[in-house]
Amino acid sequence: MSLLEKFLSTRNYTEQLCAPLNIEDYIVQIATFTSPAKWHIAHTTWFFEEFVLKTYQKDYTHFDDDFNFIFNSYYNNSGKRISRSDRGYLTRPTVERIYEYRKYVTEAIQIYLEGNPDEKAIELITLGINHEEQHQELLITDLKFMFASNPLHPIYDAKFDIINSKNTETGFASVQEGVYEIGYQGNDFCYDNELGRHKVYLNDFEISKSLVTNGEYLEFMEAGGYEDFNFWLEEGLHWKAKNNINSPLYWEKINGVWYQFTLAGMKKVDPDQILTHISYYEASAFAEWKSMRLPTEAEWEIASQQFDWGQRWEWTNSAYLAYPNFKKSEGAVGEYNGKFMDKQKVLRGASVATSKNHSRPTYRNFFYSEERWQFTGLRLVK
């Protein structure tokens, strides 16, 4: 697939994800950590305009001079921007206007790629494609959080029950003590936080070939796992008490039966399906209850060739920090990953919401310990 084909395919898939939405669905922002659908489809467009067209397309005319202010996310080098918490107040520009913006920028990038594109511009377009793929997953998770917050529990798409996957393997994989190398190696795309391939020393360990299931987690809940402070990290206890947490996100007990909200509606919790939507605190507590632990990101990467992965973003026990010799790019693009290396945990793998071909064993996702609106799960180590 050529770069242009990949670009157009990516842009089209974002709009396919929006196809089931009504106009009202595009605007709502339920929490600061989520963004409205309208903002996602505009911000991913802004990225191409700001970093590619503005610099590399001769005589390019901005679609709207105000869009840099309202659709910039966190790039200080690109100028002032609205607060993240205010994205849901943008009733204007209209959804129709945003789609005109997408069409305008998509066509401009297509014309540019059909000419004689600069090598640096090609790199930025590739980054923009991967950036939009990240937002496709965020779009799915943010829509789910929005719909779940509606007391009517509306259905996004009856055919979009994506959390019904089950494990295909059992048992544990063994890794022997030794010195290994981790980090990206190759000539294809990767993010800068994957670079700096380096050696790590690992002790002997065994890692589960299967992810924890709903049924296994129900055993933890029924054994008083949420009530027993011995299993919890101190900050996890405060988080749990403050937010009255006693089950994974989207679980609800109705007439004595556990249900969970899905994008295809409310479904009974299937004990054989893979657990999802848990925080690092919950993952850590479950591992403690099982007298095991979470893997480090180095252990996960080295062992990943021995098991199937990609159904859930898997919590690791590693802090999100820079690899040796990590270096941020100059300008706004340098703000992409490095500035977030503080107080977050690394998750490895991919999830059922991750866009096709947007995963690799070295991919380092990262979220705060209390966050669970992503499709997160866990794998145990002993």
C-alpha positions in Angstrom: 0.0 0.0 0.0 1.4 3.4 -1.0 1.6 6.3 1.5 -1.3 8.0 -0.3 -3.4 4.9 -0.1 -2.6 4.5 3.5 -3.5 8.1 4.2 -6.8 7.9 2.4 -7.7 4.6 4.1 -6.9 6.0 7.5 -9.0 9.1 6.9 -11.9 7.0 5.6 -11.9 4.7 8.6 -12.2 7.6 11.1 -15.3 8.6 9.3 -16.6 5.1 9.2 -16.4 5.0 13.0 -18.6 8.1 13.1 -21.2 6.7 10.7 -23.5 5.4 13.5 -23.5 8.7 15.3 -26.3 11.3 15.5 -25.3 15.0 15.4 -25.9 15.3 19.2 -23.4 12.5 19.8 -20.5 14.5 18.3 -20.5 17.3 20.8 -20.7 15.8 24.3 -17.7 15.7 26.6 -18.4 13.6 29.7 -15.0 14.0 31.5 -11.8 15.9 31.1 -9.8 12.8 30.0 -12.2 12.3 27.1 -12.9 14.4 24.0 -16.0 14.9 21.9 -16.1 13.0 18.6 -16.2 16.3 16.7 -13.0 17.4 18.3 -11.2 14.1 17.4 -12.1 14.4 13.7 -11.0 18.0 13.7 -7.8 17.6 15.7 -6.5 14.8 13.5 -7.2 17.1 10.5 -5.4 20.0 12.3 -2.3 17.8 12.7 -1.9 17.5 8.9 -2.6 21.1 8.3 -0.3 22.5 11.0 2.7 20.2 10.6 2.6 19.4 6.9 0.6 21.9 4.7 1.5 25.0 6.6 5.2 24.3 6.1 5.5 22.3 2.9 2.6 23.2 0.6 3.5 26.3 -1.3 0.8 29.1 -1.1 -1.4 27.0 1.2 -4.4 28.9 2.6 -5.7 27.9 6.1 -9.2 26.7 6.1 -10.1 28.8 9.1 -7.6 30.9 11.2 -9.4 30.1 14.4 -9.0 26.3 14.1 -5.4 26.3 15.4 -6.6 27.7 18.7 -9.5 25.3 19.2 -8.1 22.1 17.7 -4.5 22.2 19.0 -4.3 19.6 21.8 -1.1 20.1 23.9 1.5 21.5 21.5 2.8 24.7 23.1 5.1 25.4 20.2 2.0 25.7 17.9 0.5 28.5 19.9 -2.3 29.1 22.4 -5.2 26.6 22.7 -8.4 26.1 24.6 -8.4 24.1 27.8 -8.9 20.4 27.4 -11.9 20.5 29.7 -13.6 23.1 27.4 -13.7 21.0 24.2 -17.3 20.0 24.9 -18.4 23.6 24.8 -17.7 24.0 21.1 -21.2 23.8 19.7 -19.7 25.9 16.9 -18.1 25.3 14.4 -20.8 22.8 13.4 -20.2 19.2 12.6 -20.9 20.0 8.9 -18.2 22.7 9.0 -15.8 20.2 10.5 -16.4 17.7 7.7 -15.8 20.5 5.2 -12.5 21.1 7.0 -11.6 17.4 6.8 -12.4 17.3 3.1 -10.4 20.4 2.4 -7.2 19.2 4.2 -7.5 15.6 2.9 -7.6 16.9 -0.7 -4.7 19.2 0.0 -2.6 16.4 1.3 -3.5 14.2 -1.6 -2.5 16.8 -4.1 0.7 17.3 -2.2 1.6 13.6 -2.2 0.8 13.3 -5.9 3.5 16.0 -6.6 7.1 15.9 -5.3 6.8 15.7 -1.6 9.8 16.6 0.7 11.3 13.7 2.7 10.6 15.4 6.0 7.0 16.0 4.9 6.7 12.3 4.2 7.9 11.5 7.7 5.4 13.9 9.2 2.5 12.5 7.1 3.5 9.0 8.3 3.4 10.3 11.9 0.1 12.0 11.2 -1.4 8.7 10.0 -0.2 6.9 13.1 -1.5 9.9 15.2 -4.9 9.5 13.6 -4.9 5.8 14.2 -4.3 6.5 17.9 -7.3 8.9 17.9 -9.4 6.2 16.2 -9.0 4.1 19.3 -9.5 7.1 21.6 -12.7 7.9 19.6 -14.0 4.4 20.3 -13.2 4.6 24.0 -14.5 8.1 24.5 -17.8 7.2 22.7 -18.2 4.2 25.0 -17.7 6.3 28.1 -20.2 8.9 26.8 -22.9 6.3 25.9 -22.4 4.4 29.2 -22.9 7.7 31.1 -26.4 8.0 29.5 -28.9 6.3 31.9 -30.7 4.9 28.8 -27.5 3.0 27.8 -27.9 3.7 24.1 -26.4 1.3 21.5 -23.6 2.6 19.3 -23.8 -0.3 16.9 -25.4 -3.6 17.7 -22.7 -5.4 15.7 -19.9 -3.7 17.6 -19.6 -6.0 20.6 -15.8 -6.0 20.5 -15.0 -7.2 24.1 -16.4 -10.8 23.6 -12.9 -12.3 22.9 -11.6 -15.3 24.8 -8.2 -16.7 25.4 -6.8 -19.2 23.0 -3.9 -20.4 25.1 -3.3 -21.7 28.7 -0.3 -22.3 30.9 2.8 -20.3 31.4 5.8 -19.4 29.2 9.3 -19.5 30.7 12.1 -17.0 30.2 15.6 -17.8 31.4 17.8 -15.5 33.4 20.1 -13.4 31.1 20.8 -10.2 29.3 18.4 -9.2 26.6 17.8 -6.3 24.3 14.6 -4.3 24.1 13.5 -1.3 22.0 12.6 -0.8 18.4 14.9 -2.1 15.7 14.1 -1.8 12.0 13.3 0.7 9.3 9.5 0.9 9.6 7.6 3.5 11.6 7.9 3.7 15.4 7.4 6.4 18.0 10.4 8.1 19.5 9.7 6.6 22.9 10.5 3.1 21.5 14.0 4.2 20.3 17.2 3.7 22.3 17.5 -0.1 22.0 19.3 -1.2 25.0 20.3 -4.2 27.2 18.4 -5.3 30.2 19.1 -8.0 32.7 16.2 -10.4 33.6 15.9 -13.0 36.3 14.1 -16.3 35.5 10.4 -15.8 35.3 7.2 -17.4 34.0 4.4 -15.4 32.4 0.9 -16.5 31.7 0.0 -17.2 28.1 -3.6 -16.1 28.9 -5.1 -12.9 30.1 -7.2 -12.8 33.2 -10.8 -13.5 32.5 -14.1 -12.1 33.9 -14.6 -15.3 35.8 -11.2 -15.1 37.5 -11.8 -11.5 38.4 -15.3 -12.4 39.8 -13.6 -14.9 42.1 -11.4 -12.0 43.4 -14.5 -9.8 43.9 -16.5 -12.6 45.7 -13.5 -13.3 47.9 -13.6 -9.8 49.2 -10.8 -8.5 47.1 -12.1 -5.0 47.0 -12.6 -4.8 50.7 -9.3 -6.3 51.9 -6.7 -3.6 52.2 -3.8 -6.1 52.2 -4.0 -6.4 48.4 -4.0 -2.7 47.6 -1.4 -0.1 47.1 -1.9 2.9 49.4 -2.9 5.3 46.6 -5.1 2.6 45.2 -7.0 2.4 48.5 -7.6 6.2 48.5 -8.7 6.1 44.8 -11.1 3.2 45.5 -12.6 4.8 48.6 -12.9 8.3 47.0 -14.7 6.9 43.9 -16.6 4.1 45.6 -15.0 1.5 43.3 -16.2 -2.1 43.8 -16.1 -3.6 40.2 -14.5 -3.0 36.8 -15.7 0.0 34.8 -19.1 -0.5 33.1 -20.1 -3.4 35.3 -23.5 -3.2 37.0 -25.3 -5.7 39.2 -28.9 -6.0 38.2 -31.2 -8.3 40.2 -28.2 -10.2 41.5 -26.6 -10.7 38.0 -23.6 -8.9 36.8 -23.9 -7.0 33.5 -21.5 -4.9 31.6 -22.1 -2.0 29.2 -20.7 -2.6 25.7 -20.9 -0.5 22.5 -23.5 -3.1 21.4 -25.6 -2.5 24.6 -25.8 -4.1 28.0 -24.6 -7.7 28.1 -24.4 -10.3 30.9 -20.8 -10.7 32.1 -19.5 -13.9 30.4 -17.0 -15.5 32.8 -14.9 -16.9 29.9 -14.4 -13.6 28.2 -11.2 -11.6 28.8 -11.5 -9.0 31.5 -11.3 -5.3 30.5 -11.6 -1.7 31.7 -9.6 -2.1 34.9 -7.1 0.4 36.5 -3.5 -0.3 37.4 -4.6 -0.4 41.0 -7.1 -3.1 40.3 -4.6 -5.1 38.3 -2.0 -4.8 41.0 -4.5 -5.9 43.7 -5.7 -8.9 41.7 -2.1 -10.0 41.2 -1.4 -9.6 44.9 -4.4 -11.7 45.7 -3.2 -14.4 43.3 0.3 -14.3 45.0 1.8 -13.3 41.7 2.7 -9.9 40.1 2.5 -7.9 36.9 5.3 -8.1 34.4 7.8 -5.4 33.8 7.7 -3.9 30.3 11.0 -5.6 29.5 9.8 -9.0 30.6 6.6 -8.5 28.5 8.6 -7.5 25.4 11.0 -10.4 25.6 8.3 -13.0 26.4 5.7 -11.6 23.9 6.8 -14.0 21.1 5.7 -16.9 23.2 2.0 -15.9 23.6 -0.9 -14.3 21.7 -1.4 -10.6 22.5 -3.5 -7.8 21.1 -6.9 -8.2 22.8 -6.2 -5.8 25.7 -3.7 -3.1 26.6 -1.8 -4.9 29.3 -0.7 -3.1 32.5 2.9 -3.6 33.4 4.7 -2.8 36.6 7.0 -0.3 34.8 7.0 3.5 35.1 6.8 5.4 31.8 10.4 6.7 31.5 12.8 7.5 28.7 15.0 4.8 27.2 18.8 5.4 27.2 19.8 8.2 24.7 16.2 9.2 24.2 16.1 12.6 22.5 13.1 14.8 21.7 12.7 16.2 18.3 12.9 20.0 17.9 9.7 22.1 17.8 6.2 21.0 18.4 6.6 17.4 17.2 9.1 16.9 20.1 6.2 17.4 22.5 4.5 14.2 21.2 5.8 11.7 23.9 8.6 13.0 26.0 6.7 15.6 28.0 4.4 12.9 29.4 7.2 10.8 31.1 6.0 11.5 34.6 3.8 9.5 37.0 2.4 7.1 34.4 2.5 3.4 33.8 3.5 1.6 30.7 0.9 -0.7 29.0 2.0 -3.2 26.3 0.3 -5.0 23.4 -2.8 -3.5 21.8 -6.5 -3.9 22.2 -9.6 -4.9 20.2 -10.1 -1.1 19.6 -6.6 -0.6 18.2 -6.6 0.2 14.5 -5.3 -2.5 12.2 -1.5 -2.7 11.8 -1.1 -0.1 14.6 0.7 -2.5 17.0 4.1 -4.0 17.5 5.9 -5.7 20.4 7.9 -2.6 21.2 4.9 -0.2 21.4 4.8 1.7 24.7 1.4 3.0 25.6 1.0 4.9 28.8 -1.8 6.0 31.2 -2.2 7.1 34.8 -2.8 4.3 37.4 -6.4 5.2 38.0 -7.4 5.3 34.3 -9.5 2.5 33.0 -11.7 3.8 30.2 -9.3 2.2 27.7 -9.6 -1.5 26.9 -7.1 -2.6 29.6 -6.4 -6.0 31.1 -3.7 -7.9 32.8 -1.4 -10.9 32.4 0.3 -12.5 35.5 3.9 -13.4 36.2 5.2 -15.9 38.7 
